[in-house]
Amino acid sequence: MSLINLMLGDCLEKLKEIEDNSVDAVVTDPPYGLKFMNKHWDYEVPSVEIWKEVLRVLKPGGHLLSFGGTRTYHRMAVNIEDAGFEIRDQIQWLYGSGFPKSHNLKDQWQGWGTALKPANEPICMARKPLEKGLTIAENVVKWGTGAFNIDECRIEGEPWKPHSATGLAKNKFFTDGEAQEIEKNPHISGRWPANLILDEQAAEMLDE
């Protein structure tokens, strides 16, 4: 059984209790800065100061996944980058639940509103820079961070296979021979993990 160390308190103060270069990865769902239900804690996205503390405790090459709101994601991502992180990607989480936070109009404007139904949340994927002078492989050996174990994260189901070797060969990362080999021998463990996450309802719609 894994041991969980739950630290209760202000994140900025609790982060200061953690040693430098001691955390493998950070996954967080911070305030979105939307003033949700006029709650004070949601007035701003996390500051550069907070992200600098996150950067400090992460091992070199350690990854950060931070959920964000569609309206304020850009402010969060800029703060993360200004703290010293490398922005590596954006993951989109699509879901079928959720309700519109809309102001519905009345009288002659019945049926009009002010917002769409939320159905996606962007997730900022960032990385602490590798240790200076190390390659990615050397960083993984020393710190255990910097790259992903792709095969352990493959999506089970049909083996991954491109639509066509011809189309794949047009991608600058593949030669025609490599593309033909991929099409002929798809990976048996499943599809390559993508920067898109679906909940069960959204996945069923896609399967159909």
Secondary structure, DSSP 8 states (H G I E B T S, - for coil): --------S-HHHHHTTS-TT-EEEEEE----SS-GGG-GGGSS---HHHHHHHHHHEEEEEEEEEE--TTTHHHHHHHHHHTT-EEEEEEEEE-S----------GGGTT--S-----EEEEEEEE----TT--HHHHHHHHS-SS--GGGG-B-SS-B--S-HHHHHTSTT--HHHHHHHHHS-BTT-B---SEEE-HHHHHHHH-
